[in-house]
């Protein structure tokens, strides 16, 4: 993540803050037998510190998941269909 520029090391002088403007997000790695040698990073936004989690303070957005019926109907509208696999990190 650091090599690709998704994350940066925090300078030592910024690790200790007294204004509570810091949030440490826990994470763990997940491997798959179907993709040997690849490690996927999973962030745990439900982890609590001092009985508070990041999920409790993040605003809930709209459900952006498309219904399968709608996807199949739109798939049949045009003579050409495109499909993609996201390889890199996205937010």
PDB file of N, CA, C and O in Angstrom:
ATOM      1  N   UNK A   1       0.826  -1.192   0.000  1.00  0.00           N
ATOM      2  CA  UNK A   1       0.000   0.000   0.000  1.00  0.00           C
ATOM      3  C   UNK A   1       0.868   1.254   0.000  1.00  0.00           C
ATOM      4  O   UNK A   1       0.529   2.253  -0.635  1.00  0.00           O
ATOM      5  N   UNK A   2       1.984   1.196   0.711  1.00  0.00           N
ATOM      6  CA  UNK A   2       2.890   2.350   0.740  1.00  0.00           C
ATOM      7  C   UNK A   2       3.568   2.514  -0.609  1.00  0.00           C
ATOM      8  O   UNK A   2       3.699   3.633  -1.105  1.00  0.00           O
ATOM      9  N   UNK A   3       4.006   1.400  -1.213  1.00  0.00           N
ATOM     10  CA  UNK A   3       4.683   1.458  -2.514  1.00  0.00           C
ATOM     11  C   UNK A   3       3.790   2.045  -3.604  1.00  0.00           C
ATOM     12  O   UNK A   3       4.272   2.755  -4.486  1.00  0.00           O
ATOM     13  N   UNK A   4       2.480   1.749  -3.548  1.00  0.00           N
ATOM     14  CA  UNK A   4       1.544   2.257  -4.557  1.00  0.00           C
ATOM     15  C   UNK A   4       1.017   3.650  -4.237  1.00  0.00           C
ATOM     16  O   UNK A   4       0.285   4.230  -5.039  1.00  0.00           O
ATOM     17  N   UNK A   5       1.376   4.196  -3.078  1.00  0.00           N
ATOM     18  CA  UNK A   5       0.957   5.545  -2.724  1.00  0.00           C
ATOM     19  C   UNK A   5      -0.412   5.626  -2.064  1.00  0.00           C
ATOM     20  O   UNK A   5      -0.949   6.722  -1.900  1.00  0.00           O
ATOM     21  N   UNK A   6      -0.994   4.480  -1.679  1.00  0.00           N
ATOM     22  CA  UNK A   6      -2.299   4.493  -1.020  1.00  0.00           C
ATOM     23  C   UNK A   6      -2.185   4.886   0.447  1.00  0.00           C
ATOM     24  O   UNK A   6      -3.145   5.375   1.044  1.00  0.00           O
ATOM     25  N   UNK A   7      -1.006   4.670   1.021  1.00  0.00           N
ATOM     26  CA  UNK A   7      -0.778   4.980   2.431  1.00  0.00           C
ATOM     27  C   UNK A   7       0.602   5.608   2.572  1.00  0.00           C
ATOM     28  O   UNK A   7       1.455   5.478   1.694  1.00  0.00           O
ATOM     29  N   UNK A   8       0.802   6.286   3.683  1.00  0.00           N
ATOM     30  CA  UNK A   8       2.101   6.909   3.968  1.00  0.00           C
ATOM     31  C   UNK A   8       2.427   6.694   5.438  1.00  0.00           C
ATOM     32  O   UNK A   8       1.531   6.619   6.278  1.00  0.00           O
ATOM     33  N   UNK A   9       3.703   6.595   5.737  1.00  0.00           N
ATOM     34  CA  UNK A   9       4.122   6.454   7.128  1.00  0.00           C
ATOM     35  C   UNK A   9       3.913   7.784   7.849  1.00  0.00           C
ATOM     36  O   UNK A   9       4.213   8.850   7.312  1.00  0.00           O
ATOM     37  N   UNK A  10       3.400   7.702   9.056  1.00  0.00           N
ATOM     38  CA  UNK A  10       3.163   8.898   9.867  1.00  0.00           C
ATOM     39  C   UNK A  10       4.477   9.286  10.534  1.00  0.00           C
ATOM     40  O   UNK A  10       5.125   8.444  11.157  1.00  0.00           O
ATOM     41  N   UNK A  11       4.878  10.551  10.411  1.00  0.00           N
ATOM     42  CA  UNK A  11       6.101  10.991  11.088  1.00  0.00           C
ATOM     43  C   UNK A  11       6.003  10.778  12.598  1.00  0.00           C
ATOM     44  O   UNK A  11       4.926  10.906  13.180  1.00  0.00           O
ATOM     45  N   UNK A  12       7.127  10.453  13.222  1.00  0.00           N
ATOM     46  CA  UNK A  12       7.144  10.133  14.652  1.00  0.00           C
ATOM     47  C   UNK A  12       6.598  11.273  15.510  1.00  0.00           C
ATOM     48  O   UNK A  12       5.969  11.025  16.539  1.00  0.00           O
ATOM     49  N   UNK A  13       6.833  12.525  15.096  1.00  0.00           N
ATOM     50  CA  UNK A  13       6.356  13.653  15.906  1.00  0.00           C
ATOM     51  C   UNK A  13       4.836  13.830  15.838  1.00  0.00           C
ATOM     52  O   UNK A  13       4.274  14.586  16.630  1.00  0.00           O
ATOM     53  N   UNK A  14       4.170  13.155  14.916  1.00  0.00           N
ATOM     54  CA  UNK A  14       2.712  13.258  14.810  1.00  0.00           C
ATOM     55  C   UNK A  14       1.988  12.075  15.447  1.00  0.00           C
ATOM     56  O   UNK A  14       0.757  12.037  15.446  1.00  0.00           O
ATOM     57  N   UNK A  15       2.730  11.109  15.993  1.00  0.00           N
ATOM     58  CA  UNK A  15       2.100   9.928  16.582  1.00  0.00           C
ATOM     59  C   UNK A  15       1.408  10.234  17.903  1.00  0.00           C
ATOM     60  O   UNK A  15       0.385   9.624  18.215  1.00  0.00           O
ATOM     61  N   UNK A  16       1.935  11.146  18.667  1.00  0.00           N
ATOM     62  CA  UNK A  16       1.349  11.496  19.961  1.00  0.00           C
ATOM     63  C   UNK A  16       0.645  12.841  19.851  1.00  0.00           C
ATOM     64  O   UNK A  16       1.290  13.879  19.696  1.00  0.00           O
ATOM     65  N   UNK A  17      -0.690  12.816  19.932  1.00  0.00           N
ATOM     66  CA  UNK A  17      -1.468  14.057  19.852  1.00  0.00           C
ATOM     67  C   UNK A  17      -2.366  14.143  21.072  1.00  0.00           C
ATOM     68  O   UNK A  17      -2.835  13.124  21.580  1.00  0.00           O
ATOM     69  N   UNK A  18      -2.601  15.343  21.533  1.00  0.00           N
ATOM     70  CA  UNK A  18      -3.449  15.524  22.708  1.00  0.00           C
ATOM     71  C   UNK A  18      -4.843  16.040  22.352  1.00  0.00           C
ATOM     72  O   UNK A  18      -5.691  16.177  23.234  1.00  0.00           O
ATOM     73  N   UNK A  19      -5.093  16.330  21.064  1.00  0.00           N
ATOM     74  CA  UNK A  19      -6.386  16.894  20.676  1.00  0.00           C
ATOM     75  C   UNK A  19      -7.390  15.846  20.198  1.00  0.00           C
ATOM     76  O   UNK A  19      -8.459  16.208  19.707  1.00  0.00           O
ATOM     77  N   UNK A  20      -7.076  14.568  20.327  1.00  0.00           N
ATOM     78  CA  UNK A  20      -7.958  13.463  19.946  1.00  0.00           C
ATOM     79  C   UNK A  20      -8.325  13.491  18.464  1.00  0.00           C
ATOM     80  O   UNK A  20      -9.385  12.989  18.088  1.00  0.00           O
ATOM     81  N   UNK A  21      -7.476  14.067  17.616  1.00  0.00           N
ATOM     82  CA  UNK A  21      -7.756  14.141  16.181  1.00  0.00           C
ATOM     83  C   UNK A  21      -7.111  12.977  15.429  1.00  0.00           C
ATOM     84  O   UNK A  21      -6.802  13.103  14.244  1.00  0.00           O
ATOM     85  N   UNK A  22      -6.909  11.863  16.099  1.00  0.00           N
ATOM     86  CA  UNK A  22      -6.277  10.698  15.491  1.00  0.00           C
ATOM     87  C   UNK A  22      -7.199   9.506  15.641  1.00  0.00           C
ATOM     88  O   UNK A  22      -7.802   9.302  16.695  1.00  0.00           O
ATOM     89  N   UNK A  23      -7.306   8.713  14.572  1.00  0.00           N
ATOM     90  CA  UNK A  23      -8.075   7.474  14.638  1.00  0.00           C
ATOM     91  C   UNK A  23      -7.226   6.375  14.031  1.00  0.00           C
ATOM     92  O   UNK A  23      -6.763   6.494  12.897  1.00  0.00           O
ATOM     93  N   UNK A  24      -7.022   5.306  14.784  1.00  0.00           N
ATOM     94  CA  UNK A  24      -6.253   4.166  14.304  1.00  0.00           C
ATOM     95  C   UNK A  24      -7.221   3.108  13.807  1.00  0.00           C
ATOM     96  O   UNK A  24      -8.054   2.613  14.566  1.00  0.00           O
ATOM     97  N   UNK A  25      -7.112   2.769  12.555  1.00  0.00           N
ATOM     98  CA  UNK A  25      -8.009   1.800  11.928  1.00  0.00           C
ATOM     99  C   UNK A  25      -7.296   0.457  11.840  1.00  0.00           C
ATOM    100  O   UNK A  25      -6.269   0.326  11.173  1.00  0.00           O
ATOM    101  N   UNK A  26      -7.849  -0.528  12.517  1.00  0.00           N
ATOM    102  CA  UNK A  26      -7.224  -1.850  12.498  1.00  0.00           C
ATOM    103  C   UNK A  26      -7.480  -2.547  11.167  1.00  0.00           C
ATOM    104  O   UNK A  26      -8.458  -2.260  10.478  1.00  0.00           O
ATOM    105  N   UNK A  27      -6.601  -3.450  10.826  1.00  0.00           N
ATOM    106  CA  UNK A  27      -6.735  -4.201   9.582  1.00  0.00           C
ATOM    107  C   UNK A  27      -6.080  -5.563   9.739  1.00  0.00           C
ATOM    108  O   UNK A  27      -5.312  -5.797  10.672  1.00  0.00           O
ATOM    109  N   UNK A  28      -6.396  -6.450   8.817  1.00  0.00           N
ATOM    110  CA  UNK A  28      -5.737  -7.751   8.776  1.00  0.00           C
ATOM    111  C   UNK A  28      -5.655  -8.205   7.325  1.00  0.00           C
ATOM    112  O   UNK A  28      -6.395  -7.722   6.468  1.00  0.00           O
ATOM    113  N   UNK A  29      -4.763  -9.122   7.065  1.00  0.00           N
ATOM    114  CA  UNK A  29      -4.577  -9.631   5.708  1.00  0.00           C
ATOM    115  C   UNK A  29      -5.382 -10.896   5.477  1.00  0.00           C
ATOM    116  O   UNK A  29      -5.536 -11.714   6.384  1.00  0.00           O
ATOM    117  N   UNK A  30      -5.895 -11.059   4.271  1.00  0.00           N
ATOM    118  CA  UNK A  30      -6.667 -12.239   3.893  1.00  0.00           C
ATOM    119  C   UNK A  30      -6.041 -12.824   2.636  1.00  0.00           C
ATOM    120  O   UNK A  30      -5.771 -12.107   1.673  1.00  0.00           O
ATOM    121  N   UNK A  31      -5.815 -14.126   2.656  1.00  0.00           N
ATOM    122  CA  UNK A  31      -5.285 -14.817   1.477  1.00  0.00           C
ATOM    123  C   UNK A  31      -6.366 -15.723   0.905  1.00  0.00           C
ATOM    124  O   UNK A  31      -7.324 -16.084   1.589  1.00  0.00           O
ATOM    125  N   UNK A  32      -6.193 -16.080  -0.354  1.00  0.00           N
ATOM    126  CA  UNK A  32      -7.139 -16.970  -1.028  1.00  0.00           C
ATOM    127  C   UNK A  32      -6.352 -18.074  -1.729  1.00  0.00           C
ATOM    128  O   UNK A  32      -5.314 -17.824  -2.343  1.00  0.00           O
ATOM    129  N   UNK A  33      -6.853 -19.272  -1.628  1.00  0.00           N
ATOM    130  CA  UNK A  33      -6.182 -20.381  -2.306  1.00  0.00           C
ATOM    131  C   UNK A  33      -6.298 -20.260  -3.825  1.00  0.00           C
ATOM    132  O   UNK A  33      -5.515 -20.866  -4.558  1.00  0.00           O
ATOM    133  N   UNK A  34      -7.263 -19.488  -4.294  1.00  0.00           N
ATOM    134  CA  UNK A  34      -7.435 -19.273  -5.732  1.00  0.00           C
ATOM    135  C   UNK A  34      -6.453 -18.243  -6.281  1.00  0.00           C
ATOM    136  O   UNK A  34      -6.209 -18.201  -7.487  1.00  0.00           O
ATOM    137  N   UNK A  35      -5.888 -17.410  -5.406  1.00  0.00           N
ATOM    138  CA  UNK A  35      -4.914 -16.386  -5.803  1.00  0.00           C
ATOM    139  C   UNK A  35      -3.688 -16.493  -4.898  1.00  0.00           C
ATOM    140  O   UNK A  35      -3.482 -15.640  -4.035  1.00  0.00           O
ATOM    141  N   UNK A  36      -2.872 -17.533  -5.088  1.00  0.00           N
ATOM    142  CA  UNK A  36      -1.704 -17.697  -4.220  1.00  0.00           C
ATOM    143  C   UNK A  36      -0.704 -16.551  -4.411  1.00  0.00           C
ATOM    144  O   UNK A  36      -0.488 -16.066  -5.521  1.00  0.00           O
ATOM    145  N   UNK A  37      -0.112 -16.142  -3.307  1.00  0.00           N
ATOM    146  CA  UNK A  37       0.872 -15.066  -3.360  1.00  0.00           C
ATOM    147  C   UNK A  37       0.275 -13.675  -3.276  1.00  0.00           C
ATOM    148  O   UNK A  37       1.018 -12.697  -3.201  1.00  0.00           O
ATOM    149  N   UNK A  38      -1.059 -13.556  -3.286  1.00  0.00           N
ATOM    150  CA  UNK A  38      -1.700 -12.246  -3.173  1.00  0.00           C
ATOM    151  C   UNK A  38      -2.296 -12.091  -1.783  1.00  0.00           C
ATOM    152  O   UNK A  38      -2.919 -13.010  -1.253  1.00  0.00           O
ATOM    153  N   UNK A  39      -2.097 -10.931  -1.211  1.00  0.00           N
ATOM    154  CA  UNK A  39      -2.635 -10.615   0.104  1.00  0.00           C
ATOM    155  C   UNK A  39      -3.605  -9.453  -0.033  1.00  0.00           C
ATOM    156  O   UNK A  39      -3.250  -8.400  -0.563  1.00  0.00           O
ATOM    157  N   UNK A  40      -4.839  -9.644   0.448  1.00  0.00           N
ATOM    158  CA  UNK A  40      -5.851  -8.589   0.410  1.00  0.00           C
ATOM    159  C   UNK A  40      -5.972  -7.988   1.801  1.00  0.00           C
ATOM    160  O   UNK A  40      -6.105  -8.713   2.787  1.00  0.00           O
ATOM    161  N   UNK A  41      -5.926  -6.673   1.878  1.00  0.00           N
ATOM    162  CA  UNK A  41      -6.021  -5.979   3.161  1.00  0.00           C
ATOM    163  C   UNK A  41      -7.488  -5.681   3.458  1.00  0.00           C
ATOM    164  O   UNK A  41      -8.194  -5.112   2.626  1.00  0.00           O
ATOM    165  N   UNK A  42      -7.936  -6.067   4.645  1.00  0.00           N
ATOM    166  CA  UNK A  42      -9.317  -5.833   5.068  1.00  0.00           C
ATOM    167  C   UNK A  42      -9.292  -4.924   6.294  1.00  0.00           C
ATOM    168  O   UNK A  42      -8.676  -5.259   7.305  1.00  0.00           O
ATOM    169  N   UNK A  43      -9.956  -3.781   6.206  1.00  0.00           N
ATOM    170  CA  UNK A  43     -10.019  -2.828   7.310  1.00  0.00           C
ATOM    171  C   UNK A  43     -11.224  -3.137   8.186  1.00  0.00           C
ATOM    172  O   UNK A  43     -12.297  -3.470   7.682  1.00  0.00           O
ATOM    173  N   UNK A  44     -11.046  -3.028   9.486  1.00  0.00           N
ATOM    174  CA  UNK A  44     -12.110  -3.324  10.444  1.00  0.00           C
ATOM    175  C   UNK A  44     -12.656  -2.027  11.025  1.00  0.00           C
ATOM    176  O   UNK A  44     -12.215  -1.571  12.080  1.00  0.00           O
ATOM    177  N   UNK A  45     -13.613  -1.445  10.331  1.00  0.00           N
ATOM    178  CA  UNK A  45     -14.195  -0.173  10.772  1.00  0.00           C
ATOM    179  C   UNK A  45     -15.178  -0.352  11.921  1.00  0.00           C
ATOM    180  O   UNK A  45     -15.641   0.632  12.498  1.00  0.00           O
ATOM    181  N   UNK A  46     -15.503  -1.600  12.259  1.00  0.00           N
ATOM    182  CA  UNK A  46     -16.402  -1.861  13.382  1.00  0.00           C
ATOM    183  C   UNK A  46     -15.631  -2.065  14.686  1.00  0.00           C
ATOM    184  O   UNK A  46     -16.239  -2.174  15.751  1.00  0.00           O
ATOM    185  N   UNK A  47     -14.295  -2.119  14.614  1.00  0.00           N
ATOM    186  CA  UNK A  47     -13.494  -2.285  15.830  1.00  0.00           C
ATOM    187  C   UNK A  47     -13.692  -1.079  16.739  1.00  0.00           C
ATOM    188  O   UNK A  47     -13.717   0.062  16.277  1.00  0.00           O
ATOM    189  N   UNK A  48     -13.830  -1.339  18.022  1.00  0.00           N
ATOM    190  CA  UNK A  48     -14.109  -0.253  18.970  1.00  0.00           C
ATOM    191  C   UNK A  48     -12.891   0.057  19.822  1.00  0.00           C
ATOM    192  O   UNK A  48     -12.142  -0.833  20.226  1.00  0.00           O
ATOM    193  N   UNK A  49     -12.716   1.347  20.084  1.00  0.00           N
ATOM    194  CA  UNK A  49     -11.730   1.845  21.034  1.00  0.00           C
ATOM    195  C   UNK A  49     -12.452   2.840  21.928  1.00  0.00           C
ATOM    196  O   UNK A  49     -13.111   3.753  21.430  1.00  0.00           O
ATOM    197  N   UNK A  50     -12.339   2.679  23.221  1.00  0.00           N
ATOM    198  CA  UNK A  50     -13.091   3.497  24.189  1.00  0.00           C
ATOM    199  C   UNK A  50     -14.581   3.446  23.880  1.00  0.00           C
ATOM    200  O   UNK A  50     -15.294   4.442  23.993  1.00  0.00           O
ATOM    201  N   UNK A  51     -15.033   2.253  23.484  1.00  0.00           N
ATOM    202  CA  UNK A  51     -16.445   1.969  23.189  1.00  0.00           C
ATOM    203  C   UNK A  51     -16.998   2.762  22.000  1.00  0.00           C
ATOM    204  O   UNK A  51     -18.203   3.000  21.926  1.00  0.00           O
ATOM    205  N   UNK A  52     -16.120   3.175  21.062  1.00  0.00           N
ATOM    206  CA  UNK A  52     -16.539   3.921  19.873  1.00  0.00           C
ATOM    207  C   UNK A  52     -15.888   3.298  18.645  1.00  0.00           C
ATOM    208  O   UNK A  52     -14.703   2.968  18.673  1.00  0.00           O
ATOM    209  N   UNK A  53     -16.654   3.135  17.566  1.00  0.00           N
ATOM    210  CA  UNK A  53     -16.110   2.626  16.309  1.00  0.00           C
ATOM    211  C   UNK A  53     -16.246   3.683  15.213  1.00  0.00           C
ATOM    212  O   UNK A  53     -17.059   4.602  15.318  1.00  0.00           O
ATOM    213  N   UNK A  54     -15.445   3.539  14.170  1.00  0.00           N
ATOM    214  CA  UNK A  54     -15.525   4.476  13.043  1.00  0.00           C
ATOM    215  C   UNK A  54     -16.885   4.379  12.351  1.00  0.00           C
ATOM    216  O   UNK A  54     -17.424   5.391  11.904  1.00  0.00           O
ATOM    217  N   UNK A  55     -17.446   3.168  12.259  1.00  0.00           N
ATOM    218  CA  UNK A  55     -18.754   2.989  11.625  1.00  0.00           C
ATOM    219  C   UNK A  55     -19.848   3.810  12.307  1.00  0.00           C
ATOM    220  O   UNK A  55     -20.796   4.247  11.654  1.00  0.00           O
ATOM    221  N   UNK A  56     -19.719   4.017  13.597  1.00  0.00           N
ATOM    222  CA  UNK A  56     -20.734   4.780  14.333  1.00  0.00           C
ATOM    223  C   UNK A  56     -20.719   6.265  13.965  1.00  0.00           C
ATOM    224  O   UNK A  56     -21.709   6.963  14.177  1.00  0.00           O
ATOM    225  N   UNK A  57     -19.606   6.749  13.417  1.00  0.00           N
ATOM    226  CA  UNK A  57     -19.481   8.174  13.103  1.00  0.00           C
ATOM    227  C   UNK A  57     -19.483   8.458  11.607  1.00  0.00           C
ATOM    228  O   UNK A  57     -19.521   9.621  11.206  1.00  0.00           O
ATOM    229  N   UNK A  58     -19.444   7.426  10.778  1.00  0.00           N
ATOM    230  CA  UNK A  58     -19.468   7.624   9.331  1.00  0.00           C
ATOM    231  C   UNK A  58     -20.923   7.756   8.867  1.00  0.00           C
ATOM    232  O   UNK A  58     -21.804   7.054   9.364  1.00  0.00           O
ATOM    233  N   UNK A  59     -21.160   8.638   7.933  1.00  0.00           N
ATOM    234  CA  UNK A  59     -22.512   8.823   7.411  1.00  0.00           C
ATOM    235  C   UNK A  59     -22.873   7.690   6.470  1.00  0.00           C
ATOM    236  O   UNK A  59     -22.054   7.268   5.654  1.00  0.00           O
ATOM    237  N   UNK A  60     -24.084   7.203   6.580  1.00  0.00           N
ATOM    238  CA  UNK A  60     -24.563   6.112   5.732  1.00  0.00           C
ATOM    239  C   UNK A  60     -24.982   6.672   4.380  1.00  0.00           C
ATOM    240  O   UNK A  60     -25.798   7.592   4.319  1.00  0.00           O
ATOM    241  N   UNK A  61     -24.444   6.139   3.316  1.00  0.00           N
ATOM    242  CA  UNK A  61     -24.796   6.584   1.972  1.00  0.00           C
ATOM    243  C   UNK A  61     -25.890   5.717   1.383  1.00  0.00           C
ATOM    244  O   UNK A  61     -26.364   4.782   2.027  1.00  0.00           O
ATOM    245  N   UNK A  62     -26.292   6.027   0.158  1.00  0.00           N
ATOM    246  CA  UNK A  62     -27.328   5.227  -0.490  1.00  0.00           C
ATOM    247  C   UNK A  62     -26.792   3.856  -0.887  1.00  0.00           C
ATOM    248  O   UNK A  62     -25.584   3.676  -1.040  1.00  0.00           O
ATOM    249  N   UNK A  63     -27.683   2.904  -1.051  1.00  0.00           N
ATOM    250  CA  UNK A  63     -27.320   1.573  -1.504  1.00  0.00           C
ATOM    251  C   UNK A  63     -27.032   1.650  -3.002  1.00  0.00           C
ATOM    252  O   UNK A  63     -27.943   1.892  -3.793  1.00  0.00           O
ATOM    253  N   UNK A  64     -25.779   1.448  -3.397  1.00  0.00           N
ATOM    254  CA  UNK A  64     -25.383   1.572  -4.801  1.00  0.00           C
ATOM    255  C   UNK A  64     -25.301   0.230  -5.520  1.00  0.00           C
ATOM    256  O   UNK A  64     -24.879   0.164  -6.674  1.00  0.00           O
ATOM    257  N   UNK A  65     -25.704  -0.840  -4.837  1.00  0.00           N
ATOM    258  CA  UNK A  65     -25.666  -2.155  -5.449  1.00  0.00           C
ATOM    259  C   UNK A  65     -26.833  -2.299  -6.424  1.00  0.00           C
ATOM    260  O   UNK A  65     -27.986  -2.074  -6.057  1.00  0.00           O
ATOM    261  N   UNK A  66     -26.535  -2.670  -7.649  1.00  0.00           N
ATOM    262  CA  UNK A  66     -27.577  -2.847  -8.663  1.00  0.00           C
ATOM    263  C   UNK A  66     -28.291  -4.176  -8.467  1.00  0.00           C
ATOM    264  O   UNK A  66     -27.666  -5.176  -8.115  1.00  0.00           O
ATOM    265  N   UNK A  67     -29.575  -4.185  -8.690  1.00  0.00           N
ATOM    266  CA  UNK A  67     -30.353  -5.425  -8.628  1.00  0.00           C
ATOM    267  C   UNK A  67     -30.005  -6.273  -9.850  1.00  0.00           C
ATOM    268  O   UNK A  67     -29.832  -5.743 -10.947  1.00  0.00           O
ATOM    269  N   UNK A  68     -29.904  -7.581  -9.662  1.00  0.00           N
ATOM    270  CA  UNK A  68     -29.508  -8.482 -10.734  1.00  0.00           C
ATOM    271  C   UNK A  68     -30.473  -8.429 -11.920  1.00  0.00           C
ATOM    272  O   UNK A  68     -30.040  -8.494 -13.070  1.00  0.00           O
ATOM    273  N   UNK A  69     -31.751  -8.314 -11.654  1.00  0.00           N
ATOM    274  CA  UNK A  69     -32.738  -8.254 -12.741  1.00  0.00           C
ATOM    275  C   UNK A  69     -32.481  -7.030 -13.620  1.00  0.00           C
ATOM    276  O   UNK A  69     -32.539  -7.126 -14.846  1.00  0.00           O
ATOM    277  N   UNK A  70     -32.199  -5.891 -13.007  1.00  0.00           N
ATOM    278  CA  UNK A  70     -31.917  -4.683 -13.777  1.00  0.00           C
ATOM    279  C   UNK A  70     -30.650  -4.810 -14.601  1.00  0.00           C
ATOM    280  O   UNK A  70     -30.603  -4.357 -15.744  1.00  0.00           O
ATOM    281  N   UNK A  71     -29.622  -5.425 -14.028  1.00  0.00           N
ATOM    282  CA  UNK A  71     -28.367  -5.634 -14.762  1.00  0.00           C
ATOM    283  C   UNK A  71     -28.609  -6.516 -15.973  1.00  0.00           C
ATOM    284  O   UNK A  71     -28.127  -6.206 -17.062  1.00  0.00           O
ATOM    285  N   UNK A  72     -29.342  -7.604 -15.811  1.00  0.00           N
ATOM    286  CA  UNK A  72     -29.622  -8.519 -16.930  1.00  0.00           C
ATOM    287  C   UNK A  72     -30.469  -7.858 -18.010  1.00  0.00           C
ATOM    288  O   UNK A  72     -30.259  -8.099 -19.198  1.00  0.00           O
ATOM    289  N   UNK A  73     -31.422  -7.029 -17.607  1.00  0.00           N
ATOM    290  CA  UNK A  73     -32.267  -6.349 -18.592  1.00  0.00           C
ATOM    291  C   UNK A  73     -31.453  -5.336 -19.396  1.00  0.00           C
ATOM    292  O   UNK A  73     -31.597  -5.263 -20.616  1.00  0.00           O
ATOM    293  N   UNK A  74     -30.606  -4.559 -18.734  1.00  0.00           N
ATOM    294  CA  UNK A  74     -29.764  -3.598 -19.446  1.00  0.00           C
ATOM    295  C   UNK A  74     -28.731  -4.297 -20.315  1.00  0.00           C
ATOM    296  O   UNK A  74     -28.347  -3.776 -21.362  1.00  0.00           O
ATOM    297  N   UNK A  75     -28.282  -5.464 -19.895  1.00  0.00           N
ATOM    298  CA  UNK A  75     -27.301  -6.239 -20.659  1.00  0.00           C
ATOM    299  C   UNK A  75     -27.845  -6.604 -22.037  1.00  0.00           C
ATOM    300  O   UNK A  75     -27.087  -6.711 -23.000  1.00  0.00           O
ATOM    301  N   UNK A  76     -29.141  -6.792 -22.126  1.00  0.00           N
ATOM    302  CA  UNK A  76     -29.766  -7.209 -23.386  1.00  0.00           C
ATOM    303  C   UNK A  76     -30.141  -6.037 -24.293  1.00  0.00           C
ATOM    304  O   UNK A  76     -30.585  -6.263 -25.419  1.00  0.00           O
ATOM    305  N   UNK A  77     -29.978  -4.797 -23.841  1.00  0.00           N
ATOM    306  CA  UNK A  77     -30.421  -3.638 -24.616  1.00  0.00           C
ATOM    307  C   UNK A  77     -29.519  -3.325 -25.802  1.00  0.00           C
ATOM    308  O   UNK A  77     -29.997  -2.836 -26.825  1.00  0.00           O
ATOM    309  N   UNK A  78     -28.239  -3.595 -25.685  1.00  0.00           N
ATOM    310  CA  UNK A  78     -27.283  -3.216 -26.724  1.00  0.00           C
ATOM    311  C   UNK A  78     -26.548  -4.450 -27.256  1.00  0.00           C
ATOM    312  O   UNK A  78     -26.493  -5.481 -26.586  1.00  0.00           O
ATOM    313  N   UNK A  79     -25.979  -4.339 -28.470  1.00  0.00           N
ATOM    314  CA  UNK A  79     -25.302  -5.503 -29.053  1.00  0.00           C
ATOM    315  C   UNK A  79     -23.922  -5.779 -28.447  1.00  0.00           C
ATOM    316  O   UNK A  79     -23.372  -6.861 -28.647  1.00  0.00           O
ATOM    317  N   UNK A  80     -23.365  -4.830 -27.719  1.00  0.00           N
ATOM    318  CA  UNK A  80     -22.032  -4.999 -27.147  1.00  0.00           C
ATOM    319  C   UNK A  80     -22.111  -4.801 -25.634  1.00  0.00           C
ATOM    320  O   UNK A  80     -22.758  -3.870 -25.155  1.00  0.00           O
ATOM    321  N   UNK A  81     -21.444  -5.688 -24.884  1.00  0.00           N
ATOM    322  CA  UNK A  81     -21.401  -5.572 -23.427  1.00  0.00           C
ATOM    323  C   UNK A  81     -19.944  -5.535 -22.980  1.00  0.00           C
ATOM    324  O   UNK A  81     -19.084  -6.181 -23.577  1.00  0.00           O
ATOM    325  N   UNK A  82     -19.682  -4.781 -21.938  1.00  0.00           N
ATOM    326  CA  UNK A  82     -18.333  -4.679 -21.382  1.00  0.00           C
ATOM    327  C   UNK A  82     -18.342  -5.171 -19.944  1.00  0.00           C
ATOM    328  O   UNK A  82     -19.315  -4.988 -19.212  1.00  0.00           O
ATOM    329  N   UNK A  83     -17.238  -5.798 -19.554  1.00  0.00           N
ATOM    330  CA  UNK A  83     -17.089  -6.264 -18.186  1.00  0.00           C
ATOM    331  C   UNK A  83     -15.656  -5.944 -17.754  1.00  0.00           C
ATOM    332  O   UNK A  83     -14.731  -6.015 -18.563  1.00  0.00           O
ATOM    333  N   UNK A  84     -15.478  -5.597 -16.495  1.00  0.00           N
ATOM    334  CA  UNK A  84     -14.138  -5.243 -16.008  1.00  0.00           C
ATOM    335  C   UNK A  84     -13.923  -5.840 -14.623  1.00  0.00           C
ATOM    336  O   UNK A  84     -14.872  -6.122 -13.891  1.00  0.00           O
ATOM    337  N   UNK A  85     -12.655  -6.023 -14.289  1.00  0.00           N
ATOM    338  CA  UNK A  85     -12.272  -6.504 -12.972  1.00  0.00           C
ATOM    339  C   UNK A  85     -11.357  -5.439 -12.364  1.00  0.00           C
ATOM    340  O   UNK A  85     -10.328  -5.093 -12.943  1.00  0.00           O
ATOM    341  N   UNK A  86     -11.734  -4.932 -11.213  1.00  0.00           N
ATOM    342  CA  UNK A  86     -10.932  -3.900 -10.559  1.00  0.00           C
ATOM    343  C   UNK A  86      -9.735  -4.561  -9.897  1.00  0.00           C
ATOM    344  O   UNK A  86      -9.892  -5.363  -8.976  1.00  0.00           O
ATOM    345  N   UNK A  87      -8.544  -4.227 -10.363  1.00  0.00           N
ATOM    346  CA  UNK A  87      -7.342  -4.849  -9.832  1.00  0.00           C
ATOM    347  C   UNK A  87      -6.732  -4.050  -8.702  1.00  0.00           C
ATOM    348  O   UNK A  87      -6.146  -4.623  -7.783  1.00  0.00           O
ATOM    349  N   UNK A  88      -6.858  -2.757  -8.754  1.00  0.00           N
ATOM    350  CA  UNK A  88      -6.180  -1.902  -7.801  1.00  0.00           C
ATOM    351  C   UNK A  88      -7.148  -1.452  -6.711  1.00  0.00           C
ATOM    352  O   UNK A  88      -8.347  -1.725  -6.777  1.00  0.00           O
ATOM    353  N   UNK A  89      -6.621  -0.773  -5.726  1.00  0.00           N
ATOM    354  CA  UNK A  89      -7.435  -0.305  -4.602  1.00  0.00           C
ATOM    355  C   UNK A  89      -8.359   0.829  -5.028  1.00  0.00           C
ATOM    356  O   UNK A  89      -7.991   1.652  -5.866  1.00  0.00           O
ATOM    357  N   UNK A  90      -9.543   0.873  -4.460  1.00  0.00           N
ATOM    358  CA  UNK A  90     -10.470   1.965  -4.732  1.00  0.00           C
ATOM    359  C   UNK A  90     -11.193   2.319  -3.452  1.00  0.00           C
ATOM    360  O   UNK A  90     -11.285   1.497  -2.540  1.00  0.00           O
ATOM    361  N   UNK A  91     -11.706   3.531  -3.376  1.00  0.00           N
ATOM    362  CA  UNK A  91     -12.466   3.987  -2.215  1.00  0.00           C
ATOM    363  C   UNK A  91     -13.865   4.344  -2.656  1.00  0.00           C
ATOM    364  O   UNK A  91     -14.685   4.755  -1.834  1.00  0.00           O
TER     365      UNK A  91
END
